[in-house]
Amino acid sequence: MPYTLTRHPFTPAVRQLRLGARTVLASAEGEYRDGRTASTEHYARLRLVASRPGELAGFIAPGGGDHVRIVVGSAEGGPVVLDDDGHPRGESRTETVVAHDVTEGWIDVDVLVHGAAGAEAGVIGAWAARAPLGSPGVMMGPKGSVVLDGSPGEVVIAGDDSALPAVRRYLGMLGSSITGHLLLETRFDLASLGIEPPAGLRLSILNPDAAHPSAALVSALQALPAPTDAAERFVFACGEQSIVAPVRQVLAAWGIDVERAVVKGYWKR
Ligand SMILES: Cc1cc2nc3c(=O)[nH]c(=O)nc-3n(C[C@H](O)[C@H](O)[C@H](O)COP(=O)(O)OP(=O)(O)OC[C@H]3O[C@@H](n4cnc5c(N)ncnc54)[C@H](O)[C@@H]3O)c2cc1C
């Protein structure tokens, strides 16, 4: 059956939250394929709770890849400075909405944390690992939602570690009878992240290469056969920024309008 992908803009909202709970879901350690760089990473699920009743009123995130921007204070959980309009100062990081409950006043995000314990890198990564429970954070968005309706005849879902939360949501929405290809550039154990690939998806696990992130995803996508009916193939391909241009070329070669696909750079090397 054909599918539609509709982009719905939302009114911007700024919400004050606090770190309510942290759960380490999975760790991945090892050498990259280039044999030079050892890495330690883990995925932490953060429950962000409303700082006052009603703070999440009106919040929705119906699309598989719907995401919010989060501003935090220091890694040790300092305050978030607001400007005169109540907007947070400081760098934001974009995270996929994993789950939420407006009535109970919480939202879950899964954050990929790089670096060994006590030396975690990044803004949200270090905060996700070290900030004390109760630390403040400010959430903006979602700015909009990309909603997939109908059942694509087949899918190509491709993502790196940072895209695993969105991949999990899409798989949940697509259902167990979906067919196609699932390409993941990851060292994480999928089950510990709650990812259960449907039997009809041909799964390829690709080894991350720190020197060329997402390059394995691009090669694997380029090697896939063109669809028999371009209108029936839904493509999600997200990873490091360098994934975007070559995947757009693949879509063009397959006759798929980029507006009917989700192709995004989730981070920049
Ligand atoms: C639409 C969208 C949805 C996203 N959803 C998620 C999500 O659900 N969970 C999630 O963890 N991230 C997600 N990201 C990526 C996220 O925005 C941040 O890039 C990520 O959380 C890293 O932020 P940081 O502050 O920890 O590190 P940064 O300060 O941004 O970077 C610190 C260092 O780590 C490197 N780095 C950053 N990301 C990676 C990576 N994936 N692999 C290897 N090195 C990296 C950087 O190059 C830099 O050297 C999403 C991005 C977008 C655009």
The ligand as an SDF file (V2000), in Angstrom:
LIG
                    3D

 53 58  0  0  0  0  0  0  0  0999 V2000
   16.9990   15.0010   14.7190 C   0  0  0  0  0  0  0  0  0  0  0  0
   18.0910   14.5350   15.6660 C   0  0  0  0  0  0  0  0  0  0  0  0
   17.8270   13.5570   16.6000 C   0  0  0  0  0  0  0  0  0  0  0  0
   18.8360   13.0990   17.4530 C   0  0  0  0  0  0  0  0  0  0  0  0
   18.5220   12.1390   18.3830 N   0  0  0  0  0  0  0  0  0  0  0  0
   19.4880   11.7100   19.2330 C   0  0  0  0  0  0  0  0  0  0  0  0
   19.1890   10.7530   20.2640 C   0  0  0  0  0  0  0  0  0  0  0  0
   18.0400   10.3300   20.4230 O   0  0  0  0  0  0  0  0  0  0  0  0
   20.2080   10.3480   21.0720 N   0  0  0  0  0  0  0  0  0  0  0  0
   21.4970   10.8180   20.9160 C   0  0  0  0  0  0  0  0  0  0  0  0
   22.3800   10.4070   21.6810 O   0  0  0  0  0  0  0  0  0  0  0  0
   21.8050   11.7360   19.9770 N   0  0  0  0  0  0  0  0  0  0  0  0
   20.8290   12.2060   19.1510 C   0  0  0  0  0  0  0  0  0  0  0  0
   21.1270   13.1710   18.2250 N   0  0  0  0  0  0  0  0  0  0  0  0
   22.4940   13.7240   18.2320 C   0  0  0  0  0  0  0  0  0  0  0  0
   22.5820   14.8010   19.3360 C   0  0  0  0  0  0  0  0  0  0  0  0
   21.9910   16.0110   18.8880 O   0  0  0  0  0  0  0  0  0  0  0  0
   24.0070   15.1610   19.7650 C   0  0  0  0  0  0  0  0  0  0  0  0
   24.8080   15.3270   18.6440 O   0  0  0  0  0  0  0  0  0  0  0  0
   24.5870   14.0900   20.6340 C   0  0  0  0  0  0  0  0  0  0  0  0
   23.7510   13.8670   21.7530 O   0  0  0  0  0  0  0  0  0  0  0  0
   26.0090   14.5010   21.0940 C   0  0  0  0  0  0  0  0  0  0  0  0
   25.9410   15.6480   21.8930 O   0  0  0  0  0  0  0  0  0  0  0  0
   27.0470   15.9130   23.0290 P   0  0  0  0  0  0  0  0  0  0  0  0
   26.7400   17.2460   23.6080 O   0  0  0  0  0  0  0  0  0  0  0  0
   27.1120   14.7400   23.9480 O   0  0  0  0  0  0  0  0  0  0  0  0
   28.4020   15.9150   22.2400 O   0  0  0  0  0  0  0  0  0  0  0  0
   29.0490   17.1080   21.3930 P   0  0  0  0  0  0  0  0  0  0  0  0
   29.4800   18.2110   22.2890 O   0  0  0  0  0  0  0  0  0  0  0  0
   28.1040   17.4730   20.2980 O   0  0  0  0  0  0  0  0  0  0  0  0
   30.2970   16.3600   20.7840 O   0  0  0  0  0  0  0  0  0  0  0  0
   31.3820   15.9110   21.6190 C   0  0  0  0  0  0  0  0  0  0  0  0
   32.3170   15.0680   20.7630 C   0  0  0  0  0  0  0  0  0  0  0  0
   31.6910   13.8060   20.4530 O   0  0  0  0  0  0  0  0  0  0  0  0
   31.6310   13.6380   19.0360 C   0  0  0  0  0  0  0  0  0  0  0  0
   30.3850   12.9640   18.7250 N   0  0  0  0  0  0  0  0  0  0  0  0
   29.1310   13.4840   18.8480 C   0  0  0  0  0  0  0  0  0  0  0  0
   28.2130   12.5810   18.4760 N   0  0  0  0  0  0  0  0  0  0  0  0
   28.9050   11.4620   18.1040 C   0  0  0  0  0  0  0  0  0  0  0  0
   28.5280   10.1640   17.6140 C   0  0  0  0  0  0  0  0  0  0  0  0
   27.2450    9.8190   17.4320 N   0  0  0  0  0  0  0  0  0  0  0  0
   29.5120    9.2690   17.3510 N   0  0  0  0  0  0  0  0  0  0  0  0
   30.8200    9.5760   17.5390 C   0  0  0  0  0  0  0  0  0  0  0  0
   31.2420   10.7930   17.9910 N   0  0  0  0  0  0  0  0  0  0  0  0
   30.2980   11.7170   18.2670 C   0  0  0  0  0  0  0  0  0  0  0  0
   31.7140   15.0480   18.4470 C   0  0  0  0  0  0  0  0  0  0  0  0
   32.2130   15.0510   17.1200 O   0  0  0  0  0  0  0  0  0  0  0  0
   32.6440   15.7380   19.4300 C   0  0  0  0  0  0  0  0  0  0  0  0
   33.9880   15.4530   19.1150 O   0  0  0  0  0  0  0  0  0  0  0  0
   20.1290   13.6510   17.3700 C   0  0  0  0  0  0  0  0  0  0  0  0
   20.3900   14.6840   16.4490 C   0  0  0  0  0  0  0  0  0  0  0  0
   19.3880   15.1190   15.6000 C   0  0  0  0  0  0  0  0  0  0  0  0
   19.6720   16.2220   14.6030 C   0  0  0  0  0  0  0  0  0  0  0  0
  1  2  1  0
  2  3  1  0
  2 52  2  0
  3  4  2  0
  4  5  1  0
  4 50  1  0
  5  6  2  0
  6  7  1  0
  6 13  1  0
  7  8  2  0
  7  9  1  0
  9 10  1  0
 10 11  2  0
 10 12  1  0
 12 13  2  0
 13 14  1  0
 14 15  1  0
 14 50  1  0
 15 16  1  0
 16 17  1  0
 16 18  1  0
 18 19  1  0
 18 20  1  0
 20 21  1  0
 20 22  1  0
 22 23  1  0
 23 24  1  0
 24 25  2  0
 24 26  1  0
 24 27  1  0
 27 28  1  0
 28 29  2  0
 28 30  1  0
 28 31  1  0
 31 32  1  0
 32 33  1  0
 33 34  1  0
 33 48  1  0
 34 35  1  0
 35 36  1  0
 35 46  1  0
 36 37  1  0
 36 45  1  0
 37 38  2  0
 38 39  1  0
 39 40  1  0
 39 45  2  0
 40 41  1  0
 40 42  2  0
 42 43  1  0
 43 44  2  0
 44 45  1  0
 46 47  1  0
 46 48  1  0
 48 49  1  0
 50 51  2  0
 51 52  1  0
 52 53  1  0
M  END
$$$$
